[in-house]
Amino acid sequence: YYITNNLRMADRKTFKFELTNKKYLTFNSKEVKTDLTRWDLGNRISLTTFAYNDFFKDYEAKEFTYDFFNDATVQHNLQVFSSNRQELVTWGNHEIKEVQAEIIPCSITSMDFFDRLVTPGLVREGGAIHKCLDEDIDGFLVSDEIHRMLLTEESDHWELYNEDERQELLFLLFKHLVLGGPVNQYDDKIDRYLEVAKALYKEFITVQKDSENKTNRTDIKSNKGIRMGR
C-alpha cells in the first residue's frame, strides 16, 4: 500500500501504541549475539514490541502503518540503524507523510521447508555450502551458491522456492541472516543459519492448536506480519 497524508483527515479510528516489556531471550542470548556479530548484524538489529489499542484487519494495513510511524511513543522508542553513525539510534520526532505496507505471511510450521536446500550443487548432505566464483550481485560479494539462490533468478536453484514462499517470514529471516552486513563473515555450512532462523522465528510468533479445528491441525496464531517503510 502507498498512502499519503490525506489519511490524517480521514474519518476513521486511530491506532494508538504503547511500549511493552516483552523480553527476547533467544535474540539476546550470548550464543545468538555471537552469531549476529559474526554476520555483521550485531549492531544493526533492534527488537522493540508495541501493543496497540484496537483489532487489526488486513485491509487496515495502510492506516495502521501510517499511525505507527506517526505515534509519539513509537518515535521515542523505535531504534533504527544510522548509516552515517554506523550504529542504532532512537528515531526521534518526525512527521511522516507517506508510507508503504506489505502483508508478510507467517504460515510455515516446520523446518522441513528448508529440506529442499540439500540438493546437488547447492548444499551437501553434511550441510556444506557449495562455493562459486566470486561475483557482485546487488552490492553483495557472492562466493557461494546459497547467496546466488537468494539474490538472482539466474541461479540454477532459484525455482526451489516460488515467489509466495520467498515472502514468508521464515524465509526472509533466513535470507537476512545469510546476507548479513557489509563485513559479514560467511559460514561454510548451512546449519547455524537454519538454527538461528528457527529460534528467532519461534520467538516472534505464537503457535497453538485451534480448538475449533476438527482436523487437529496446528495453526499459527500470529499468522501475518507487516513490512513497513516510510
N, C-alpha and C positions, 0 to 999 in steps of 0.2 A: 504494500500500500504506500502511496505517496500522498502526503497531505500538507496543507499549508495552514497559516494562522487563522483562516476563516473558521476553524473549529472552535476558536475562543468565543465566537459569537453564537455558536450553535446552541439550540435549546436541548440540552442533553444532561445526563448525570455526569458528574466529575469523579474520577477515581482519585482517592487520596492514599498516601503511602506512609507507613511508619517503619522504622528500623526494628528488626528483630534481633534476638540474642542467639540465633542458631549458630552452633559450632560445627565446623567442618573438620572432624578429627582425622579423616583419611588425607584430605588435602594438606593439612598442616602437620602431618606426621613427618618424622625425620627422614624416613625412607623415601617417601614421595617427594619431599622437598629436595633431597639429593638428586633424584631423577630429573626433576624440573630444572634444577640448576645446571645439570649436565646438558640438558637440551636447550639451555639459554631461555628458559621460561620462568625462572625463579623470581625475577623482579618485574615480570611482565603480566602476571595474572593476579587478580584480587577477587575474592568472593565476598559479596555482601548480599544479605537477604532482606527483602522488604515484604511486609504484609500490606494488603490493600483492602479497601472498605466495602467492596461490593462483588457480586458474582460477575465473572468474566465469560463472555461468549466470543467465539472466533470472529464473528462479524464486527466486534468492537475493538479489534486489534489496533486499528489506526488511532482511535480515541484513547485507548489505554496507553499506547506508546507516547502519544503527544502529552498526556497528563503526567506520565512517568518522568519524562525529561524536564518538564516544567515544574515539578514538585520541589518545594524548598528542602524537604527532608532528604530527598534523593540527591539533590545537588550538593548538599553539605556533607554527605556521607559516601557517595559513589566515588570510587577511585579509578582513575584512568591512567594509561601509560603515556608519559610525556616523551615524545621523540626528541625534543630539544634537550631535556634534562636526563633522559635515559633512566627514568625511574617512575614509580607510581606516585601520583599526586591526587589530592582531592579536587574534584571537578570544579566546584565553586559556582558562583551565580552566573546564570546565562538565561537569556530569553530565546527559547527555541521556536523557530517559526516553521520549520519543515522537517519532517522525519520520515523514515521508512520502517516498515514492519513486515516480517515474513514468518508465517507459522512453521515451526520446526517439529516434525513428528518424533515421538519417543516410543515407538511400538515394539522395538526389539526386546525380547525377554531372555535370549540365550546367546552365549558367546560362540555357539555353532555358526553364527552369522559370519564369522571370520575363517571358518574351516576351508573355504574355497581359496584362501590365500596360498595354501600349501599346494602348489602346482608347479610343474616343470618350468624353469626359467624365472620364477618369482621367489618362492620361499621353499627351502628344502624341508624334508621330514623332521630334521632336528631343530628347525627354526632359523637356520642361517639364511640371510637375505642375499639373493644373487646381486652381484655387482654389475656395473655397466660403465661405459666410457663417460668421463665427465662431460656435462653439458649444462648450460644455463637455461632454466625454464622459469619464466615469470619471476626472475630475480633470485631463484633458488639454485645453488650449485648442486646438481643432481649427479650422484655417483652410484646409485643402486636402483633396482627395478621397482621397489616399493614406491620410491619417490616419483618415478615415471608414471606408475599406475595411478597415483593420486593427482598428478598435475597435468597430464597431457593425454588427449584422445589418441595420440599416435602410439601410445603404449600398446603392446600386444595383449596386455591384460586389462585394458580399460573396461571392457564389457563384462568383466567378472561381477560388477555391480552396476545396476541400472541407475537412472537419474534419481528416481524416488529413493532408492536405498542410500545413495550418496548424500541425501538431505537429512537422513536420520541423525538424531543427536549422537548416538553411539559412534557412528561412522565419522561425524565431524570431530568428536573428541579424539578419536584415534588419529585422524588426519592432522589435527593441531599438534598433537604430541610428536608425531613423526617429523613434521616440517620444522617445528621448533622456532628458535630465534636465529638472528644473523650469525652467531658463533656457536651454533648447535654442534655438539659432539655426538654424531650419529652412532646408534647401536648397530652392531653387526648381526644381531639376532632379533627376531620379531617379538620374543617373549615378553620383555618388560613393557614394551609399548602396549601390548594387549592387557597385561596385568594392571597397569595404571589406568588405562581407559575403562576397564571393567570396574575397578574400585571407585573411581570418580563418578561413573555413571550410576552405580548403586547408591552413592551418597547424594546424587542430585535428584533422583526420582523415588517414587514410592510404589512398590508392587504389592498387590493384595488379591485375595480371592473375591470374586464378585458373588455375593450371596444370592443374587437373582439369576445367576448364570447356571443353567441346568446341565451344561456340558462340562462343568467343573474346570473351566479354563482359567488360567491365571491372567489377569489384566493389569496393566499399568495405570495406577490411579491418576498420576500427573502425566497424561499421555501427550502433551504438547508443550512446546516452548515457543518463545517469540524471539526471532533475530531482529534486533533493533539498531537503528542508526540515526544520527541526526544529520 
